[in-house]
Amino acid sequence: MKQIREMHSQINDLQQLNEEDGPVVLVNRFTMADEDAERFLVVWADDAAFMKRQAGFISTQLHRGVGAGTTFMNVAIWESAKALGNAFRSPAFQERAGRYPDSAVAVPQVFRKVAIAGICTA
C-alpha cells in the first residue's frame, strides 16, 4: 500500500501488532480514485488469498460503500494481533504492497470485541 494513514493519533498500526491476547478484528478502510477500483479489487483478492494461508488467520470480508463510491472496508479476524503482525511484516507480504493503485489510501485499526451487559458478548 503506497499510502497508509492512522485511524488513531496516539498509536500507529504497527504498534498494535505485537499483542498475543486473544482474537482481534482488523478494520481497514480504503479509498481511491474511481478508475482504480477494479485494479484494487484484483490486488486485494490476491492479498486476501495470501493472508488466508497465514498462521492465525480466521476470516475476512470486503465491503464496498453503497452507491458508485470507491470506499471499501475490509474486516478481518485473526487469532491475535501478533499473528496479524507476523503475516503483515513478512517479506512476502511486504513485496506485494507496491501493487496497489497509487491513489489507494489505507486506514487500518485493530480492535477487540467489547462486552456490554444485555447487549453483546466479548
TORDRENMI-387755 format. One record per residue: x, y, z of N, C-alpha, C, CB in turn. Coordinates in pm, whole numbers, padded with zeros to 5 digits, always signed. Glycine has a CB too. Example, Ala and Ser with C-alpha at 12.3 -4.5 7.8 and 13.67 -1.06 7.14 Angstrom:
BEGIN
+01319-00569+00780+01230-00450+00780+01320-00330+00780+01131-00447+00905;+01285-00225+00708+01367-00106+00714+01290+00003+00787+01408-00060+00572;
# end
This chain:
BEGIN
+00086-00117+00000+00000+00000+00000+00090+00122+00000-00098+00000+00123;+00065+00211-00092+00151+00327-00106+00125+00433+00001+00131+00388-00243;-00003+00446+00044-00038+00545+00145-00115+00478+00258-00121+00660+00082;-00062+00494+00380-00131+00443+00498-00148+00558+00595-00052+00323+00564;-00269+00578+00641-00298+00681+00740-00343+00614+00868-00406+00781+00688;-00314+00676+00979-00353+00622+01108-00497+00661+01140-00257+00672+01220;-00573+00567+01194-00709+00595+01238-00706+00666+01374-00792+00465+01246;-00606+00634+01454-00594+00691+01588-00463+00767+01596-00602+00579+01698;-00465+00886+01652-00347+00972+01653-00241+00930+01754-00388+01114+01681;-00274+00844+01852-00179+00813+01958-00115+00674+01947-00246+00825+02089;-00156+00595+01850-00094+00464+01830-00093+00434+01681-00169+00352+01910;+00023+00391+01632+00026+00360+01489-00008+00213+01467+00164+00392+01429;-00042+00182+01344-00091+00049+01314+00013-00060+01344-00132+00041+01168;+00140-00032+01329+00242-00132+01358+00255-00159+01507+00376-00088+01301;+00233-00058+01592+00239-00077+01737+00129-00171+01785+00228+00058+01809;+00020-00177+01715-00093-00260+01754-00068-00409+01729-00216-00217+01680;+00036-00441+01655+00052-00577+01604+00148-00663+01684+00099-00570+01463;+00160-00639+01812+00254-00716+01894+00189-00797+02005+00354-00625+01954;+00061-00777+02032-00004-00844+02143-00055-00982+02104-00119-00759+02195;-00046-01076+02200-00092-01212+02175-00223-01243+02246+00014-01311+02219;-00285-01146+02308-00400-01167+02394-00530-01181+02315-00412-01053+02493;-00558-01300+02266-00687-01332+02206-00715-01273+02070-00791-01288+02295;-00833-01306+02017-00869-01265+01882-00881-01113+01866-01001-01329+01843;-00850-01068+01746-00864-00926+01712-00936-00914+01578-00726-00856+01707;-00990-00796+01556-01055-00763+01429-00978-00648+01366-01206-00727+01449;-00932-00669+01245-00869-00562+01168-00977-00497+01084-00751-00616+01077;-00994-00367+01101-01084-00289+01016-00994-00197+00935-01192-00208+01101;-01002-00208+00804-00915-00131+00716-01001-00065+00608-00804-00221+00653;-01010+00068+00615-01087+00144+00516-00993+00186+00403-01156+00270+00580;-01038+00165+00281-00961+00201+00163-01041+00302+00081-00926+00076+00077;-00973+00403+00032-01032+00496-00065-00936+00507-00183-01059+00637+00000;-00991+00539-00299-00908+00554-00419-00986+00626-00527-00860+00416-00470;-00917+00662-00633-00980+00722-00750-01074+00621-00814-00874+00772-00852;-01183+00669-00871-01283+00581-00934-01221+00484-01034-01389+00665-01004;-01129+00533-01113-01072+00450-01219-00981+00339-01165-00994+00536-01315;-00947+00344-01036-00859+00242-00977-00933+00132-00902-00762+00308-00884;-01064+00138-00895-01141+00043-00815-01126-00101-00864-01287+00081-00815;-01132-00124-00992-01123-00262-01042-00985-00321-01016-01153-00265-01192;-00881-00243-01036-00745-00291-01006-00732-00320-00857-00639-00187-01051;-00786-00233-00773-00783-00255-00629-00844-00390-00594-00856-00142-00556;-00961-00420-00652-01030-00545-00622-00947-00668-00658-01163-00550-00696;-00879-00662-00770-00794-00774-00813-00677-00792-00715-00741-00749-00957;-00611-00683-00680-00496-00690-00589-00540-00733-00450-00424-00554-00582;-00651-00674-00401-00699-00711-00268-00733-00860-00261-00823-00626-00230;-00800-00912-00362-00837-01055-00363-00712-01143-00358-00920-01088-00489;-00610-01105-00430-00486-01182-00428-00420-01175-00290-00389-01130-00536;-00419-01057-00230-00363-01043-00095-00445-01120+00009-00356-00894-00056;-00576-01118-00005-00662-01192+00089-00633-01342+00078-00812-01163+00060;-00613-01391-00043-00580-01533-00061-00446-01565+00004-00577-01569-00212;-00351-01474-00006-00221-01492+00060-00239-01496+00212-00124-01378+00020;-00311-01399+00267-00330-01391+00412-00405-01514+00465-00407-01263+00448;-00496-01565+00385-00575-01682+00425-00487-01803+00456-00674-01717+00315;-00369-01807+00399-00275-01918+00420-00181-01894+00538-00194-01942+00295;-00192-01778+00605-00100-01744+00714-00151-01795+00848-00080-01594+00720;-00057-01828+00936-00091-01875+01070-00170-01768+01145+00037-01912+01149;-00280-01809+01206-00361-01718+01287-00475-01651+01214-00274-01615+01344;-00481-01667+01083-00592-01609+01006-00721-01684+01036-00562-01613+00854;-00831-01610+01058-00961-01673+01079-01054-01644+00962-01024-01624+01209;-01075-01517+00928-01166-01485+00817-01146-01341+00773-01313-01507+00858;-01203-01310+00657-01203-01172+00608-01329-01149+00525-01075-01142+00524;-01371-01024+00518-01486-00985+00436-01462-00844+00387-01622-00996+00516;-01472-00824+00257-01459-00691+00199-01598-00634+00175-01378-00696+00067;-01615-00507+00208-01741-00436+00188-01713-00315+00098-01805-00391+00326;-01812-00280+00017-01800-00162-00070-01908-00063-00031-01811-00199-00221;-01873+00065-00027-01970+00169+00005-02087+00164-00093-01905+00307+00002;-02206+00187-00043-02328+00185-00124-02324+00302-00222-02456+00191-00035;-02368+00277-00342-02365+00378-00446-02246+00355-00538-02361+00519-00385;-02206+00457-00606-02098+00446-00703-01962+00480-00643-02126+00537-00821;-01953+00487-00511-01829+00527-00446-01717+00426-00455-01856+00556-00304;-01599+00472-00423-01481+00385-00421-01423+00382-00281-01374+00433-00524;-01510+00364-00183-01468+00340-00046-01497+00195-00015-01539+00436+00056;-01396+00124+00033-01407-00016+00068-01369-00033+00214-01318-00104-00024;-01425-00135+00278-01392-00167+00417-01362-00316+00426-01508-00126+00514;-01241-00348+00469-01203-00485+00493-01218-00512+00643-01057-00514+00444;-01285-00620+00678-01298-00663+00817-01239-00803+00825-01448-00660+00867;-01125-00816+00893-01055-00945+00901-01039-00984+01047-00917-00937+00831;-01060-01111+01075-01046-01162+01211-00923-01251+01218-01174-01241+01254;-00842-01227+01321-00718-01301+01343-00716-01355+01486-00594-01210+01317;-00643-01463+01507-00631-01523+01640-00566-01428+01740-00552-01652+01632;-00478-01340+01692-00413-01241+01779-00356-01129+01693-00301-01307+01866;-00328-01017+01757-00263-00906+01686-00124-00948+01641-00256-00780+01777;-00058-01027+01722+00077-01074+01686+00074-01159+01560+00138-01153+01802;-00025-01248+01547-00036-01331+01426-00056-01242+01303-00153-01432+01439;-00143-01143+01315-00164-01047+01206-00034-00974+01175-00275-00946+01241;+00034-00928+01280+00162-00858+01261+00266-00942+01192+00215-00813+01394;+00276-01069+01231+00372-01158+01167+00342-01173+01018+00371-01296+01234;+00215-01188+00984+00177-01200+00843+00204-01070+00768+00029-01239+00831;+00167-00957+00828+00184-00827+00764+00332-00793+00744+00117-00718+00848;+00415-00823+00842+00557-00787+00833+00640-00887+00751+00616-00777+00972;+00580-00997+00710+00657-01096+00635+00708-01034+00505+00571-01222+00604;+00831-01066+00466+00886-01012+00341+00797-01042+00221+01025-01068+00316;+00736-01160+00220+00649-01197+00106+00531-01102+00095+00599-01342+00121;+00471-01065+00209+00358-00972+00203+00405-00830+00171+00280-00972+00335;+00515-00787+00228+00565-00652+00203+00598-00630+00055+00690-00626+00288;+00645-00732-00012+00673-00722-00155+00546-00694-00235+00739-00850-00206;+00433-00737-00184+00305-00726-00254+00247-00584-00247+00205-00825-00196;+00285-00508-00147+00222-00379-00119+00229-00280-00236+00286-00317+00002;+00333-00287-00314+00350-00193-00424+00255-00214-00540+00489-00202-00473;+00175-00318-00537+00085-00346-00649-00045-00266-00645+00053-00493-00652;-00073-00204-00531-00197-00127-00520-00189+00000-00604-00227-00092-00373;-00303+00051-00650-00302+00175-00728-00242+00291-00647-00445+00210-00774;-00177+00382-00717-00116+00497-00650-00216+00580-00571-00048+00586-00751;-00340+00583-00614-00440+00666-00546-00497+00600-00421-00552+00699-00641;-00467+00472-00399-00526+00398-00285-00467+00445-00153-00503+00247-00302;-00556+00470-00057-00516+00509+00078-00581+00410+00175-00559+00658+00111;-00500+00352+00264-00550+00259+00365-00551+00326+00501-00463+00130+00368;-00656+00299+00579-00666+00350+00716-00700+00230+00806-00775+00465+00728;-00596+00159+00856-00621+00040+00935-00630+00068+01086-00511-00061+00910;-00702-00018+01156-00707-00015+01302-00741-00156+01349-00813+00089+01355;-00678-00199+01457-00704-00330+01516-00794-00311+01638-00570-00402+01554;-00896-00395+01649-00995-00384+01757-01009-00517+01829-01131-00339+01703;-01061-00510+01952-01105-00628+02027-01252-00610+02058-01021-00647+02158;-01324-00721+02062-01466-00716+02098-01481-00666+02242-01532-00856+02082;-01590-00596+02267-01621-00542+02399-01754-00599+02444-01624-00385+02397;-01761-00642+02569-01885-00693+02625-01964-00580+02688-01857-00804+02729;-02092-00573+02654-02185-00477+02715-02302-00561+02766-02234-00363+02611;-02322-00557+02898-02425-00640+02961-02560-00623+02892-02438-00606+03109;-02622-00735+02856-02753-00735+02795-02754-00697+02647-02841-00642+02869;-02639-00665+02593-02632-00623+02452-02544-00717+02369-02578-00478+02442;-02419-00735+02411-02326-00815+02332-02220-00878+02423-02260-00729+02222;-02157-00983+02374-02053-01051+02449-01917-01027+02385-02082-01200+02459;-01814-01042+02465-01679-01031+02410-01634-01164+02374-01582-00966+02508;
# end
